[in-house]
Each structure stands twice: as structure tokens, then as C-alpha cells.
Amino acid sequence: MTATHAGVGTAPHGWYSGYGERSEMSKAAVVQSLFGEFNRAPEFCPLTPLAECEDEKHEWLVDGLISENSYVLLTGVKNTFKTWFGGYLGVCVALGAPCFGRAVKRGTVVYAYGEGAMKRRLRRLVQALGGEPPTNLLPYPLRANLTSKEAREDFLRHIPPDTTLIIIDNFEKFWSSDMDEKVVDAAFRFLDLLRTRVTVILIHHEAKNPPRRASGHARAKGLSKLVNAADSTFSLSRGPGGMVFCEVYHRESEPLEEPIKFRLIEPDNGSIALEEISKLTDSVSQLNGACFSEVRSILLSEMKEPLTKTAIFEKHLKGKGIRGLSTSSFYDSVFPHLLEKQVLRQYEEEGNVYELVSPAF
């Protein structure tokens, strides 16, 4: 009588000749009968004991920020300058220019984008760094769904063999969904393939209403595979007065002690620059500059009676064309700075009303 397995039928190749009775067939023969003969690939290398292993090499493309041959996820909500930030990283690598004061290895950069005037943006970023558009910075206006195998293969055919960095802007433009498991799996496998050859930065939206205490790494939108596979995560968030914070998370090295703080500025020559704000304690004065001076001058000349914060902005500052001044920047940074520098003070009788300090200040 031959043994059967839960209704499947006769046991394969006589592995068991009876209930619990082992045949003479070796395990190796069983494996070969099931899976075929094992042929070692030419590059096969036996496992090496730990004592004889060399540690993995960890080389920086941008010192302390981006590793070579890694997958970086760049996320943020709307109006956190994700595309400008990604473009700045790409321009720095293409030019070999310092990135936020950090050393950079020069290399060929492909910037794949699904919308917007990216060529013009890249030109303005290059101009801000004082260079001419380099031949190794390659804009790639991609109009394809990378869920398709054919589209992915066509993408790869466009990538020069000496490419160092590929920036994909953004996930939703090239993959149809960030919640469908098959789509995310296709994206993950493609990104994993890319990072064996180059460094790849994927720009992606942050989830709406993430948990209050969620880390930057945990706030990206979509299935966890896309997020957790990243070697590094850059999470952008809005700060006061147009300032942006960039939290940097590294899987294999120490995170930055403080977020990178920067703002977008437009010099008179039509370029666009990302200006790093080096110290949080100095950020208000650095951020506002001429804006604060102009606000103070207007208030000193026009404000004649105690007013609330809202009334001060609406009556004396709104619509005056003060560069760098917005409703949010006034409440978040300019107004606190007016109190700190004793331009304004609380009115004695009303805690929510403020009066002008003597013009002698």
C-alpha cells in the first residue's frame, strides 16, 4: 500500500514506501526529482564566515545626506518645494557644487518628470549656482505609466550608462495608485533594480492628516513597502515665513541632529536659489531681513492706537506689497519678532491688544 498526503494522491517518487516507513531514496535525490538538477551560476560564491567578511562600503554622493547606490524617498505636503528641493539636489550633483555646504561627487543626473516647466526650473537653479547648463544634467519629460513592463524597459533604454543619479518626480504621475498592492510592488521592484546601478530619488506626497507624533519616515503616503524600503527619507514641512524644514532619516547611519532649514529666494537676475538657514535661533532675523525693516518703518509712521494682531496686519500691512510678507509669515515670525525687538508691546488694559513702543526704538 502506498502512502497518500491528505487526498493529494500517491507520494512522489517513493519518498515513503509505507505509513512512516522511509525509503532508500536520498534527500538530494528527492530535491532533484522535485526541482531538477541544481546548476550553479558562474558568479556563484559560497557563503563566507563573518570573521572573514569585509564590512559593506558606505560611500556618500552628497556628504552626510545621500549615499551612492541608494533609494531615497523625498516627501512633503503641498507647497513645501519638493520639486525645487529635488531639482537643487540634481543640479548640485551635476555641477559637483556644494549642497547645503556639503561636499558632492559630480556625476550625470537624469531628472524624470511628469508635469511642469522643469527645464526652466533647472536652468534657474543652475544660474543661481553661477554655472552654465551642464551637459550631464538630462531633463526627461516622461509621459508613461511605469506599472507597464514595456514602459519600464523604455525608461531604462533612455538612461545613459554613466548615470549617477536619477530623480523621479513624482510617484503618482508614473504609477497609477499608491494603495494598490500590485502597483506598489511593481514600483518597489523597479526602484530596487535602479539602486543596484545608480542612486535614485523618488518624490512622493505626504499623507493627509498623519498621526500627530509620526516621524518624517512614517508620514509618506501609501503602502508601507514603498516607505520602508527607502535607504533614506527626506521629509519636508512648512515653517514660519516661508521657511521649510527637512527631516533626514538614514537607515544605515546616524540621522542629522537638526533638520535642514531653508527658504526659496529669487535674486534679481531671475534665478532661484535654496538658501540654508544655519541656526534656528537666528532664523527669524535671517528669514525676514528687509521685510522686517519695512514692517517696522510702516508701523512707526502709521500706527496711532492700540490694536489686535489681526487689526495691525489688516489695517497697516496687508496689500502694501511688502516682499516676503504673507498672513502666515506675519503671525508665525514677523509679529513675534516685533515683540522681541520691542517695536510692539501688550497694551496694559487688554492682553490681546498691542501698542507701539516709543519710536526711539
C-alpha positions as MATLAB code, in Angstrom:
seq = 'MTATHAGVGTAPHGWYSGYGERSEMSKAAVVQSLFGEFNRAPEFCPLTPLAECEDEKHEWLVDGLISENSYVLLTGVKNTFKTWFGGYLGVCVALGAPCFGRAVKRGTVVYAYGEGAMKRRLRRLVQALGGEPPTNLLPYPLRANLTSKEAREDFLRHIPPDTTLIIIDNFEKFWSSDMDEKVVDAAFRFLDLLRTRVTVILIHHEAKNPPRRASGHARAKGLSKLVNAADSTFSLSRGPGGMVFCEVYHRESEPLEEPIKFRLIEPDNGSIALEEISKLTDSVSQLNGACFSEVRSILLSEMKEPLTKTAIFEKHLKGKGIRGLSTSSFYDSVFPHLLEKQVLRQYEEEGNVYELVSPAF';
ca = [
       0.000    0.000    0.000;
       1.366    3.403   -0.945;
       1.069    6.414    1.392;
      -1.044    9.378    0.378;
      -0.971   13.012    1.539;
      -4.344   14.435    2.625;
      -6.119   13.434   -0.545;
      -3.367   14.680   -2.849;
      -2.600   11.202   -4.068;
       0.419    8.972   -4.187;
       3.578   10.310   -2.528;
       6.101   11.457   -5.168;
       8.796    9.126   -6.366;
       8.510    6.644   -3.490;
       9.748    9.078   -0.795;
       7.623    6.988    1.581;
       7.007    3.314    0.821;
       4.542    2.927    3.669;
       2.994    4.744    6.599;
       6.019    6.301    8.296;
       8.467    3.966    6.596;
      11.393    5.796    4.935;
      12.621    4.589    1.553;
      16.219    4.346    0.468;
      15.882    7.455   -1.725;
      18.294   10.179   -0.538;
      17.179   13.729    0.253;
      19.367   15.062   -2.548;
      17.638   12.747   -4.991;
      14.227   13.882   -3.745;
      15.142   17.546   -4.170;
      16.490   16.851   -7.666;
      13.364   14.926   -8.590;
      11.175   17.827   -7.484;
      13.144   20.821   -8.731;
      15.542   19.442  -11.303;
      19.320   19.335  -11.290;
      20.992   22.219   -9.434;
      23.342   24.174  -11.663;
      25.476   26.815  -10.011;
      25.563   30.167  -11.773;
      29.011   31.271  -12.987;
      29.070   34.030  -10.369;
      28.167   31.642   -7.543;
      30.155   32.335   -4.393;
      29.865   30.206   -1.225;
      28.921   31.950    1.999;
      31.836   33.391    3.971;
      32.212   33.213    7.769;
      31.684   36.568    9.488;
      35.274   36.622   10.758;
      36.469   36.693    7.143;
      33.883   39.174    5.827;
      34.577   42.787    4.924;
      32.039   45.370    6.046;
      29.727   46.870    3.439;
      31.115   50.010    1.820;
      29.219   53.213    2.529;
      30.150   55.987    0.124;
      28.448   59.374    0.086;
      27.185   61.025   -3.077;
      26.280   64.104   -1.007;
      28.231   64.081    2.235;
      26.004   63.068    5.134;
      22.834   63.247    3.036;
      22.737   60.799    0.113;
      24.608   57.502   -0.251;
      25.760   56.097   -3.568;
      23.557   53.325   -4.997;
      20.690   54.008   -2.630;
      16.955   54.666   -2.816;
      15.891   57.999   -1.303;
      12.244   58.899   -0.669;
      11.500   62.644   -0.722;
       8.099   63.519    0.735;
       6.135   66.559    1.844;
       2.735   68.213    1.758;
       1.744   70.771   -0.862;
       3.858   73.949   -1.068;
       6.933   72.506    0.629;
       9.005   72.940   -2.567;
       9.550   69.217   -3.166;
      10.309   69.714   -6.860;
      12.609   72.686   -6.203;
      14.399   70.674   -3.498;
      14.804   67.648   -5.796;
      15.974   69.913   -8.624;
      18.504   71.561   -6.344;
      19.949   68.173   -5.331;
      20.203   67.172   -9.002;
      21.855   70.425  -10.073;
      24.405   70.204   -7.244;
      25.388   66.664   -8.288;
      25.565   67.564  -11.987;
      27.781   70.583  -11.247;
      29.706   68.981   -8.378;
      28.718   72.068   -6.369;
      28.375   72.022   -2.555;
      24.857   71.092   -1.453;
      23.835   72.981    1.680;
      27.554   73.359    2.335;
      28.237   69.614    1.985;
      30.742   68.032   -0.394;
      29.289   66.448   -3.550;
      30.609   63.868   -6.036;
      29.975   65.112   -9.559;
      28.043   62.829  -11.878;
      25.439   62.519  -14.613;
      21.880   63.259  -13.470;
      18.577   62.273  -15.121;
      15.514   64.212  -13.907;
      12.337   62.375  -14.970;
       9.203   64.479  -14.525;
       5.543   64.172  -15.402;
       4.435   67.797  -15.425;
       5.568   71.409  -15.116;
       8.246   73.544  -16.750;
      11.104   71.541  -15.270;
      13.687   72.574  -17.856;
      13.168   76.230  -16.945;
      13.332   75.446  -13.232;
      16.596   73.584  -13.642;
      18.068   76.482  -15.649;
      17.155   78.920  -12.879;
      18.727   76.674  -10.228;
      21.915   76.313  -12.302;
      22.037   80.079  -12.775;
      21.792   80.647   -9.017;
      24.897   78.499   -8.525;
      26.797   80.594  -11.054;
      27.182   77.994  -13.762;
      26.112   77.246  -17.312;
      23.631   74.416  -18.015;
      25.863   71.302  -17.841;
      25.800   68.576  -20.467;
      25.469   65.914  -17.748;
      22.105   67.225  -16.468;
      19.389   65.497  -18.518;
      15.711   66.504  -18.173;
      13.433   63.613  -19.114;
       9.773   64.625  -19.781;
       8.256   61.214  -19.165;
       4.652   60.501  -20.181;
       4.173   56.866  -19.249;
       2.681   54.561  -16.654;
       5.631   52.671  -15.194;
       3.341   49.914  -13.988;
       3.738   48.611  -17.532;
       6.764   46.391  -18.182;
       7.184   47.908  -21.647;
       7.224   51.438  -20.192;
       9.860   50.461  -17.622;
      12.054   48.889  -20.292;
      11.720   52.015  -22.460;
      12.661   54.162  -19.450;
      15.816   52.145  -18.882;
      16.804   52.451  -22.550;
      16.931   56.231  -22.126;
      19.308   56.116  -19.149;
      22.984   56.696  -20.112;
      25.356   54.040  -18.748;
      27.389   56.608  -16.799;
      24.365   57.945  -14.869;
      24.977   58.625  -11.176;
      21.590   59.924  -10.014;
      18.003   59.502  -11.243;
      15.264   61.711   -9.812;
      11.658   60.584  -10.408;
       9.094   63.370   -9.921;
       6.660   62.064   -8.809;
       5.231   58.684   -7.847;
       1.604   59.436   -8.686;
       2.483   60.592  -12.202;
       4.187   57.329  -13.177;
       2.315   54.695  -11.182;
      -1.463   54.560  -11.223;
      -2.005   54.100   -7.488;
      -0.124   54.255   -4.211;
      -2.590   51.955   -2.438;
      -2.859   49.044   -4.884;
      -0.529   46.269   -3.731;
       0.408   45.135   -7.240;
       1.225   48.664   -8.357;
       3.369   49.367   -5.302;
       5.109   46.012   -5.715;
       5.956   46.883   -9.345;
       7.285   50.268   -8.235;
       9.294   48.723   -5.421;
      10.930   46.168   -7.704;
      11.790   48.851  -10.260;
      13.341   51.123   -7.623;
      15.250   48.159   -6.212;
      16.606   47.413   -9.695;
      17.631   51.046  -10.239;
      19.559   51.333   -6.987;
      21.797   48.428   -7.951;
      23.179   50.728  -10.681;
      22.556   54.315   -9.548;
      21.223   56.454   -6.725;
      17.501   57.077   -7.192;
      15.364   59.771   -5.545;
      11.582   59.288   -5.657;
       9.452   62.370   -4.948;
       6.159   61.488   -3.280;
       3.303   63.229   -1.488;
       2.888   63.070    2.256;
      -0.259   61.512    3.676;
      -3.076   63.838    4.648;
      -3.557   64.186    8.413;
      -0.761   61.815    9.509;
      -0.528   60.840   13.203;
       0.464   63.854   15.251;
       3.701   62.370   16.532;
       4.591   60.438   13.387;
       8.224   60.623   12.324;
       9.150   62.004    8.933;
       9.826   58.434    7.790;
       6.290   57.392    8.755;
       4.397   60.273    7.136;
       4.802   59.330    3.458;
       1.646   58.396    1.591;
       0.818   54.856    0.513;
       1.680   51.292    1.408;
       4.494   50.724    3.861;
       6.642   48.767    1.382;
       7.350   51.916   -0.618;
       8.359   53.807    2.522;
      10.158   51.105    4.463;
      12.322   50.082    1.507;
      13.965   53.529    1.407;
      17.588   53.769    2.479;
      16.994   57.429    3.355;
      13.898   59.582    3.744;
      13.717   63.361    3.360;
      10.503   64.744    4.836;
       9.702   68.404    4.105;
       7.359   70.501    6.246;
       6.415   74.156    6.280;
       7.876   76.521    8.860;
       7.240   80.189    9.654;
       7.514   82.856    6.990;
       8.230   80.630    4.013;
      10.874   78.556    5.787;
      10.921   74.794    5.114;
      12.261   72.091    7.437;
      13.789   68.926    6.003;
      13.999   65.974    8.399;
      16.583   63.442    7.225;
      16.318   59.772    8.204;
      19.048   57.246    7.315;
      18.614   53.515    7.717;
      22.319   52.696    7.982;
      23.847   55.820    9.516;
      23.149   58.431   12.150;
      20.337   60.909   11.417;
      21.080   64.614   11.270;
      20.997   66.226   14.709;
      18.781   69.025   13.418;
      16.577   69.364   10.325;
      17.914   71.283    7.350;
      16.200   74.682    7.293;
      15.946   76.574    4.028;
      13.871   79.037    2.047;
      13.421   79.779   -1.642;
      14.788   83.153   -2.743;
      14.677   84.923   -6.111;
      17.724   87.071   -6.858;
      17.292   89.982   -9.273;
      18.858   88.024  -12.167;
      15.828   85.721  -12.491;
      17.432   82.669  -10.892;
      16.066   80.624   -7.993;
      18.186   79.662   -5.011;
      17.677   77.486   -1.949;
      19.178   79.389    0.963;
      20.007   77.385    4.068;
      19.166   78.939    7.407;
      22.016   77.754    9.577;
      20.774   78.361   13.105;
      17.231   78.200   14.368;
      17.867   80.969   16.900;
      18.803   83.342   14.084;
      16.151   82.154   11.658;
      13.659   84.982   12.156;
      16.135   87.777   11.505;
      17.700   85.902    8.578;
      14.313   84.999    7.165;
      12.776   88.462    7.205;
      15.648   90.910    6.666;
      14.357   93.857    4.661;
      10.772   92.645    5.184;
      11.009   93.223    8.948;
      12.659   96.621    8.498;
       9.886   97.740    6.149;
       7.156   96.496    8.516;
       8.715   98.339   11.412;
       9.015  101.582    9.426;
       5.349  101.437    8.373;
       4.122  100.798   11.905;
       6.282  103.554   13.379;
       4.864  106.051   10.909;
       1.214  104.923   10.778;
       0.123  103.131   13.952;
      -1.501  105.642   16.304;
      -3.650  103.487   18.599;
      -3.569  100.035   20.280;
      -4.806   97.232   18.012;
      -5.149   93.468   17.928;
      -2.704   91.390   15.857;
      -5.292   90.927   13.136;
      -6.102   94.627   13.016;
      -2.407   95.564   12.810;
      -1.947   93.335    9.769;
      -5.233   94.207    8.045;
      -5.086   97.973    8.635;
      -1.403   98.789    8.194;
       0.379   95.971    6.333;
      -1.934   93.969    4.082;
      -1.761   94.942    0.434;
       1.335   97.115    0.838;
       3.428   94.888   -1.434;
       5.998   94.102    1.259;
       8.253   91.407   -0.198;
       8.302   88.227    1.850;
       5.254   89.203    3.935;
       2.179   86.969    3.989;
      -0.554   86.320    6.523;
       1.226   83.206    7.810;
       4.674   84.821    7.932;
       3.265   87.780    9.869;
       1.661   85.610   12.563;
       4.403   82.977   12.721;
       7.549   85.085   12.641;
       7.201   88.830   11.998;
       4.817   89.579   14.857;
       6.834   87.628   17.489;
       9.935   89.453   16.228;
       8.189   92.821   16.644;
       7.587   91.923   20.291;
      11.117   90.583   20.778;
      12.666   93.769   19.379;
      10.239   95.897   21.436;
       8.602   97.558   18.479;
       5.277   96.458   19.989;
       4.159   95.539   23.485;
       0.977   94.371   25.133;
      -1.435   97.157   25.986;
      -1.755   97.337   29.766;
      -5.549   97.148   29.891;
      -6.114   94.487   27.228;
      -3.976   91.347   26.981;
      -4.828   90.720   23.301;
      -4.253   94.313   22.206;
      -0.842   95.753   21.371;
       0.542   99.264   21.228;
       3.529  100.834   19.561;
       6.591  101.354   21.722;
       8.239  104.774   21.595;
       9.752  105.487   18.127;
      13.091  105.825   19.922;
      13.408  102.042   19.439;
];
